[in-house]
Amino acid sequence: MFLYAIKQAIEKYNFKLYAVCIMSNHIHDLIEPIQKDNCSSVTSLKCLVD
């Protein structure tokens, strides 16, 4: 389920995912938007898997 959600987000928001750290109640990720003007859309992804 988590990997499916990440794949959908990558396709929708067009970013590179370099790393993910899954914690007990949250995640950390290292991402880079493909389009530099798309930062606000990509950073709103933190609510994607709540």
mmCIF file of the N, C-alpha and C atoms, coordinates in Angstrom:
data_MODEL
# 
_entry.id   MODEL 
# 
loop_
_atom_site.group_PDB 
_atom_site.id 
_atom_site.type_symbol 
_atom_site.label_atom_id 
_atom_site.label_alt_id 
_atom_site.label_comp_id 
_atom_site.label_asym_id 
_atom_site.label_entity_id 
_atom_site.label_seq_id 
_atom_site.pdbx_PDB_ins_code 
_atom_site.Cartn_x 
_atom_site.Cartn_y 
_atom_site.Cartn_z 
_atom_site.occupancy 
_atom_site.B_iso_or_equiv 
_atom_site.pdbx_formal_charge 
_atom_site.auth_seq_id 
_atom_site.auth_comp_id 
_atom_site.auth_asym_id 
_atom_site.auth_atom_id 
_atom_site.pdbx_PDB_model_num 
ATOM 1   N N  . MET A 1 1  ? 0.819  -1.191 0.000   1.00 0.00 ? 1  MET A N  1 
ATOM 2   C CA . MET A 1 1  ? 0.000  0.000  0.000   1.00 0.00 ? 1  MET A CA 1 
ATOM 3   C C  . MET A 1 1  ? 0.863  1.255  0.000   1.00 0.00 ? 1  MET A C  1 
ATOM 4   N N  . PHE A 1 2  ? 1.862  1.298  0.855   1.00 0.00 ? 2  PHE A N  1 
ATOM 5   C CA . PHE A 1 2  ? 2.725  2.479  0.938   1.00 0.00 ? 2  PHE A CA 1 
ATOM 6   C C  . PHE A 1 2  ? 3.470  2.715  -0.375  1.00 0.00 ? 2  PHE A C  1 
ATOM 7   N N  . LEU A 1 3  ? 4.046  1.662  -0.943  1.00 0.00 ? 3  LEU A N  1 
ATOM 8   C CA . LEU A 1 3  ? 4.786  1.814  -2.194  1.00 0.00 ? 3  LEU A CA 1 
ATOM 9   C C  . LEU A 1 3  ? 3.874  2.234  -3.345  1.00 0.00 ? 3  LEU A C  1 
ATOM 10  N N  . TYR A 1 4  ? 2.649  1.726  -3.341  1.00 0.00 ? 4  TYR A N  1 
ATOM 11  C CA . TYR A 1 4  ? 1.682  2.125  -4.360  1.00 0.00 ? 4  TYR A CA 1 
ATOM 12  C C  . TYR A 1 4  ? 1.375  3.626  -4.235  1.00 0.00 ? 4  TYR A C  1 
ATOM 13  N N  . ALA A 1 5  ? 1.183  4.116  -3.022  1.00 0.00 ? 5  ALA A N  1 
ATOM 14  C CA . ALA A 1 5  ? 0.899  5.536  -2.801  1.00 0.00 ? 5  ALA A CA 1 
ATOM 15  C C  . ALA A 1 5  ? 2.078  6.405  -3.240  1.00 0.00 ? 5  ALA A C  1 
ATOM 16  N N  . ILE A 1 6  ? 3.295  5.964  -2.955  1.00 0.00 ? 6  ILE A N  1 
ATOM 17  C CA . ILE A 1 6  ? 4.481  6.713  -3.374  1.00 0.00 ? 6  ILE A CA 1 
ATOM 18  C C  . ILE A 1 6  ? 4.568  6.751  -4.895  1.00 0.00 ? 6  ILE A C  1 
ATOM 19  N N  . LYS A 1 7  ? 4.328  5.620  -5.549  1.00 0.00 ? 7  LYS A N  1 
ATOM 20  C CA . LYS A 1 7  ? 4.378  5.571  -7.012  1.00 0.00 ? 7  LYS A CA 1 
ATOM 21  C C  . LYS A 1 7  ? 3.349  6.527  -7.622  1.00 0.00 ? 7  LYS A C  1 
ATOM 22  N N  . GLN A 1 8  ? 2.153  6.537  -7.078  1.00 0.00 ? 8  GLN A N  1 
ATOM 23  C CA . GLN A 1 8  ? 1.111  7.434  -7.580  1.00 0.00 ? 8  GLN A CA 1 
ATOM 24  C C  . GLN A 1 8  ? 1.510  8.899  -7.389  1.00 0.00 ? 8  GLN A C  1 
ATOM 25  N N  . ALA A 1 9  ? 2.099  9.214  -6.260  1.00 0.00 ? 9  ALA A N  1 
ATOM 26  C CA . ALA A 1 9  ? 2.531  10.587 -5.983  1.00 0.00 ? 9  ALA A CA 1 
ATOM 27  C C  . ALA A 1 9  ? 3.642  11.017 -6.939  1.00 0.00 ? 9  ALA A C  1 
ATOM 28  N N  . ILE A 1 10 ? 4.586  10.125 -7.212  1.00 0.00 ? 10 ILE A N  1 
ATOM 29  C CA . ILE A 1 10 ? 5.679  10.441 -8.144  1.00 0.00 ? 10 ILE A CA 1 
ATOM 30  C C  . ILE A 1 10 ? 5.116  10.735 -9.528  1.00 0.00 ? 10 ILE A C  1 
ATOM 31  N N  . GLU A 1 11 ? 4.166  9.925  -9.971  1.00 0.00 ? 11 GLU A N  1 
ATOM 32  C CA . GLU A 1 11 ? 3.558  10.139 -11.280 1.00 0.00 ? 11 GLU A CA 1 
ATOM 33  C C  . GLU A 1 11 ? 2.752  11.437 -11.323 1.00 0.00 ? 11 GLU A C  1 
ATOM 34  N N  . LYS A 1 12 ? 2.073  11.762 -10.250 1.00 0.00 ? 12 LYS A N  1 
ATOM 35  C CA . LYS A 1 12 ? 1.227  12.953 -10.223 1.00 0.00 ? 12 LYS A CA 1 
ATOM 36  C C  . LYS A 1 12 ? 2.037  14.247 -10.089 1.00 0.00 ? 12 LYS A C  1 
ATOM 37  N N  . TYR A 1 13 ? 3.043  14.252 -9.190  1.00 0.00 ? 13 TYR A N  1 
ATOM 38  C CA . TYR A 1 13 ? 3.764  15.472 -8.872  1.00 0.00 ? 13 TYR A CA 1 
ATOM 39  C C  . TYR A 1 13 ? 5.147  15.566 -9.508  1.00 0.00 ? 13 TYR A C  1 
ATOM 40  N N  . ASN A 1 14 ? 5.603  14.509 -10.166 1.00 0.00 ? 14 ASN A N  1 
ATOM 41  C CA . ASN A 1 14 ? 6.839  14.526 -10.945 1.00 0.00 ? 14 ASN A CA 1 
ATOM 42  C C  . ASN A 1 14 ? 8.052  14.938 -10.098 1.00 0.00 ? 14 ASN A C  1 
ATOM 43  N N  . PHE A 1 15 ? 8.479  14.045 -9.211  1.00 0.00 ? 15 PHE A N  1 
ATOM 44  C CA . PHE A 1 15 ? 9.661  14.299 -8.385  1.00 0.00 ? 15 PHE A CA 1 
ATOM 45  C C  . PHE A 1 15 ? 10.519 13.050 -8.305  1.00 0.00 ? 15 PHE A C  1 
ATOM 46  N N  . LYS A 1 16 ? 11.770 13.233 -7.927  1.00 0.00 ? 16 LYS A N  1 
ATOM 47  C CA . LYS A 1 16 ? 12.689 12.117 -7.708  1.00 0.00 ? 16 LYS A CA 1 
ATOM 48  C C  . LYS A 1 16 ? 12.678 11.781 -6.230  1.00 0.00 ? 16 LYS A C  1 
ATOM 49  N N  . LEU A 1 17 ? 12.605 10.514 -5.924  1.00 0.00 ? 17 LEU A N  1 
ATOM 50  C CA . LEU A 1 17 ? 12.657 10.040 -4.544  1.00 0.00 ? 17 LEU A CA 1 
ATOM 51  C C  . LEU A 1 17 ? 14.002 9.361  -4.338  1.00 0.00 ? 17 LEU A C  1 
ATOM 52  N N  . TYR A 1 18 ? 14.816 9.916  -3.447  1.00 0.00 ? 18 TYR A N  1 
ATOM 53  C CA . TYR A 1 18 ? 16.147 9.380  -3.199  1.00 0.00 ? 18 TYR A CA 1 
ATOM 54  C C  . TYR A 1 18 ? 16.197 8.449  -1.992  1.00 0.00 ? 18 TYR A C  1 
ATOM 55  N N  . ALA A 1 19 ? 15.404 8.734  -0.976  1.00 0.00 ? 19 ALA A N  1 
ATOM 56  C CA . ALA A 1 19 ? 15.456 7.915  0.234   1.00 0.00 ? 19 ALA A CA 1 
ATOM 57  C C  . ALA A 1 19 ? 14.159 8.050  1.017   1.00 0.00 ? 19 ALA A C  1 
ATOM 58  N N  . VAL A 1 20 ? 13.826 6.980  1.738   1.00 0.00 ? 20 VAL A N  1 
ATOM 59  C CA . VAL A 1 20 ? 12.662 6.979  2.629   1.00 0.00 ? 20 VAL A CA 1 
ATOM 60  C C  . VAL A 1 20 ? 13.067 6.278  3.917   1.00 0.00 ? 20 VAL A C  1 
ATOM 61  N N  . CYS A 1 21 ? 12.670 6.858  5.034   1.00 0.00 ? 21 CYS A N  1 
ATOM 62  C CA . CYS A 1 21 ? 12.893 6.245  6.340   1.00 0.00 ? 21 CYS A CA 1 
ATOM 63  C C  . CYS A 1 21 ? 11.524 6.137  7.013   1.00 0.00 ? 21 CYS A C  1 
ATOM 64  N N  . ILE A 1 22 ? 11.054 4.932  7.204   1.00 0.00 ? 22 ILE A N  1 
ATOM 65  C CA . ILE A 1 22 ? 9.733  4.704  7.790   1.00 0.00 ? 22 ILE A CA 1 
ATOM 66  C C  . ILE A 1 22 ? 9.887  4.557  9.300   1.00 0.00 ? 22 ILE A C  1 
ATOM 67  N N  . MET A 1 23 ? 9.276  5.479  10.021  1.00 0.00 ? 23 MET A N  1 
ATOM 68  C CA . MET A 1 23 ? 9.309  5.467  11.484  1.00 0.00 ? 23 MET A CA 1 
ATOM 69  C C  . MET A 1 23 ? 7.993  4.878  11.998  1.00 0.00 ? 23 MET A C  1 
ATOM 70  N N  . SER A 1 24 ? 7.844  4.759  13.288  1.00 0.00 ? 24 SER A N  1 
ATOM 71  C CA . SER A 1 24 ? 6.636  4.140  13.836  1.00 0.00 ? 24 SER A CA 1 
ATOM 72  C C  . SER A 1 24 ? 5.384  4.976  13.624  1.00 0.00 ? 24 SER A C  1 
ATOM 73  N N  . ASN A 1 25 ? 5.520  6.299  13.576  1.00 0.00 ? 25 ASN A N  1 
ATOM 74  C CA . ASN A 1 25 ? 4.327  7.136  13.425  1.00 0.00 ? 25 ASN A CA 1 
ATOM 75  C C  . ASN A 1 25 ? 4.461  8.206  12.355  1.00 0.00 ? 25 ASN A C  1 
ATOM 76  N N  . HIS A 1 26 ? 5.543  8.178  11.562  1.00 0.00 ? 26 HIS A N  1 
ATOM 77  C CA . HIS A 1 26 ? 5.719  9.134  10.477  1.00 0.00 ? 26 HIS A CA 1 
ATOM 78  C C  . HIS A 1 26 ? 6.817  8.639  9.545   1.00 0.00 ? 26 HIS A C  1 
ATOM 79  N N  . ILE A 1 27 ? 7.050  9.382  8.462   1.00 0.00 ? 27 ILE A N  1 
ATOM 80  C CA . ILE A 1 27 ? 8.133  9.033  7.548   1.00 0.00 ? 27 ILE A CA 1 
ATOM 81  C C  . ILE A 1 27 ? 9.027  10.246 7.320   1.00 0.00 ? 27 ILE A C  1 
ATOM 82  N N  . HIS A 1 28 ? 10.254 9.978  6.917   1.00 0.00 ? 28 HIS A N  1 
ATOM 83  C CA . HIS A 1 28 ? 11.173 10.998 6.436   1.00 0.00 ? 28 HIS A CA 1 
ATOM 84  C C  . HIS A 1 28 ? 11.485 10.626 4.997   1.00 0.00 ? 28 HIS A C  1 
ATOM 85  N N  . ASP A 1 29 ? 11.609 11.632 4.148   1.00 0.00 ? 29 ASP A N  1 
ATOM 86  C CA . ASP A 1 29 ? 11.967 11.350 2.769   1.00 0.00 ? 29 ASP A CA 1 
ATOM 87  C C  . ASP A 1 29 ? 12.925 12.395 2.240   1.00 0.00 ? 29 ASP A C  1 
ATOM 88  N N  . LEU A 1 30 ? 13.663 12.004 1.230   1.00 0.00 ? 30 LEU A N  1 
ATOM 89  C CA . LEU A 1 30 ? 14.577 12.905 0.544   1.00 0.00 ? 30 LEU A CA 1 
ATOM 90  C C  . LEU A 1 30 ? 14.121 12.942 -0.906  1.00 0.00 ? 30 LEU A C  1 
ATOM 91  N N  . ILE A 1 31 ? 13.549 14.066 -1.299  1.00 0.00 ? 31 ILE A N  1 
ATOM 92  C CA . ILE A 1 31 ? 12.975 14.192 -2.636  1.00 0.00 ? 31 ILE A CA 1 
ATOM 93  C C  . ILE A 1 31 ? 13.490 15.443 -3.334  1.00 0.00 ? 31 ILE A C  1 
ATOM 94  N N  . GLU A 1 32 ? 13.391 15.428 -4.662  1.00 0.00 ? 32 GLU A N  1 
ATOM 95  C CA . GLU A 1 32 ? 13.765 16.584 -5.474  1.00 0.00 ? 32 GLU A CA 1 
ATOM 96  C C  . GLU A 1 32 ? 12.716 16.755 -6.560  1.00 0.00 ? 32 GLU A C  1 
ATOM 97  N N  . PRO A 1 33 ? 12.093 17.920 -6.639  1.00 0.00 ? 33 PRO A N  1 
ATOM 98  C CA . PRO A 1 33 ? 11.134 18.147 -7.714  1.00 0.00 ? 33 PRO A CA 1 
ATOM 99  C C  . PRO A 1 33 ? 11.851 18.193 -9.064  1.00 0.00 ? 33 PRO A C  1 
ATOM 100 N N  . ILE A 1 34 ? 11.234 17.625 -10.082 1.00 0.00 ? 34 ILE A N  1 
ATOM 101 C CA . ILE A 1 34 ? 11.814 17.664 -11.424 1.00 0.00 ? 34 ILE A CA 1 
ATOM 102 C C  . ILE A 1 34 ? 11.757 19.091 -11.962 1.00 0.00 ? 34 ILE A C  1 
ATOM 103 N N  . GLN A 1 35 ? 10.619 19.748 -11.757 1.00 0.00 ? 35 GLN A N  1 
ATOM 104 C CA . GLN A 1 35 ? 10.476 21.155 -12.137 1.00 0.00 ? 35 GLN A CA 1 
ATOM 105 C C  . GLN A 1 35 ? 10.711 22.000 -10.891 1.00 0.00 ? 35 GLN A C  1 
ATOM 106 N N  . LYS A 1 36 ? 11.651 22.890 -10.957 1.00 0.00 ? 36 LYS A N  1 
ATOM 107 C CA . LYS A 1 36 ? 12.038 23.668 -9.771  1.00 0.00 ? 36 LYS A CA 1 
ATOM 108 C C  . LYS A 1 36 ? 10.909 24.541 -9.236  1.00 0.00 ? 36 LYS A C  1 
ATOM 109 N N  . ASP A 1 37 ? 9.945  24.917 -10.064 1.00 0.00 ? 37 ASP A N  1 
ATOM 110 C CA . ASP A 1 37 ? 8.829  25.747 -9.607  1.00 0.00 ? 37 ASP A CA 1 
ATOM 111 C C  . ASP A 1 37 ? 7.700  24.928 -8.992  1.00 0.00 ? 37 ASP A C  1 
ATOM 112 N N  . ASN A 1 38 ? 7.914  23.627 -8.822  1.00 0.00 ? 38 ASN A N  1 
ATOM 113 C CA . ASN A 1 38 ? 6.884  22.726 -8.315  1.00 0.00 ? 38 ASN A CA 1 
ATOM 114 C C  . ASN A 1 38 ? 7.108  22.362 -6.845  1.00 0.00 ? 38 ASN A C  1 
ATOM 115 N N  . CYS A 1 39 ? 7.928  23.097 -6.134  1.00 0.00 ? 39 CYS A N  1 
ATOM 116 C CA . CYS A 1 39 ? 8.284  22.753 -4.751  1.00 0.00 ? 39 CYS A CA 1 
ATOM 117 C C  . CYS A 1 39 ? 7.080  22.736 -3.813  1.00 0.00 ? 39 CYS A C  1 
ATOM 118 N N  . SER A 1 40 ? 6.176  23.672 -3.939  1.00 0.00 ? 40 SER A N  1 
ATOM 119 C CA . SER A 1 40 ? 5.045  23.718 -3.008  1.00 0.00 ? 40 SER A CA 1 
ATOM 120 C C  . SER A 1 40 ? 4.138  22.508 -3.173  1.00 0.00 ? 40 SER A C  1 
ATOM 121 N N  . SER A 1 41 ? 3.959  22.019 -4.383  1.00 0.00 ? 41 SER A N  1 
ATOM 122 C CA . SER A 1 41 ? 3.131  20.826 -4.598  1.00 0.00 ? 41 SER A CA 1 
ATOM 123 C C  . SER A 1 41 ? 3.783  19.586 -4.003  1.00 0.00 ? 41 SER A C  1 
ATOM 124 N N  . VAL A 1 42 ? 5.076  19.467 -4.197  1.00 0.00 ? 42 VAL A N  1 
ATOM 125 C CA . VAL A 1 42 ? 5.794  18.290 -3.702  1.00 0.00 ? 42 VAL A CA 1 
ATOM 126 C C  . VAL A 1 42 ? 5.857  18.291 -2.184  1.00 0.00 ? 42 VAL A C  1 
ATOM 127 N N  . THR A 1 43 ? 6.090  19.422 -1.561  1.00 0.00 ? 43 THR A N  1 
ATOM 128 C CA . THR A 1 43 ? 6.206  19.449 -0.103  1.00 0.00 ? 43 THR A CA 1 
ATOM 129 C C  . THR A 1 43 ? 4.867  19.196 0.583   1.00 0.00 ? 43 THR A C  1 
ATOM 130 N N  . SER A 1 44 ? 3.767  19.360 -0.115  1.00 0.00 ? 44 SER A N  1 
ATOM 131 C CA . SER A 1 44 ? 2.459  19.058 0.483   1.00 0.00 ? 44 SER A CA 1 
ATOM 132 C C  . SER A 1 44 ? 2.194  17.563 0.539   1.00 0.00 ? 44 SER A C  1 
ATOM 133 N N  . LEU A 1 45 ? 3.102  16.750 0.022   1.00 0.00 ? 45 LEU A N  1 
ATOM 134 C CA . LEU A 1 45 ? 2.925  15.298 0.016   1.00 0.00 ? 45 LEU A CA 1 
ATOM 135 C C  . LEU A 1 45 ? 2.985  14.678 1.399   1.00 0.00 ? 45 LEU A C  1 
ATOM 136 N N  . LYS A 1 46 ? 3.449  15.415 2.384   1.00 0.00 ? 46 LYS A N  1 
ATOM 137 C CA . LYS A 1 46 ? 3.571  14.837 3.725   1.00 0.00 ? 46 LYS A CA 1 
ATOM 138 C C  . LYS A 1 46 ? 2.234  14.331 4.252   1.00 0.00 ? 46 LYS A C  1 
ATOM 139 N N  . CYS A 1 47 ? 1.148  14.830 3.736   1.00 0.00 ? 47 CYS A N  1 
ATOM 140 C CA . CYS A 1 47 ? -0.182 14.386 4.164   1.00 0.00 ? 47 CYS A CA 1 
ATOM 141 C C  . CYS A 1 47 ? -0.682 13.188 3.361   1.00 0.00 ? 47 CYS A C  1 
ATOM 142 N N  . LEU A 1 48 ? 0.072  12.758 2.384   1.00 0.00 ? 48 LEU A N  1 
ATOM 143 C CA . LEU A 1 48 ? -0.366 11.712 1.478   1.00 0.00 ? 48 LEU A CA 1 
ATOM 144 C C  . LEU A 1 48 ? -0.651 10.387 2.166   1.00 0.00 ? 48 LEU A C  1 
ATOM 145 N N  . VAL A 1 49 ? 0.172  9.984  3.102   1.00 0.00 ? 49 VAL A N  1 
ATOM 146 C CA . VAL A 1 49 ? 0.034  8.664  3.704   1.00 0.00 ? 49 VAL A CA 1 
ATOM 147 C C  . VAL A 1 49 ? -0.411 8.716  5.162   1.00 0.00 ? 49 VAL A C  1 
ATOM 148 N N  . ASP A 1 50 ? -1.031 9.790  5.582   1.00 0.00 ? 50 ASP A N  1 
ATOM 149 C CA . ASP A 1 50 ? -1.519 9.879  6.959   1.00 0.00 ? 50 ASP A CA 1 
ATOM 150 C C  . ASP A 1 50 ? -2.622 8.872  7.222   1.00 0.00 ? 50 ASP A C  1 
# 
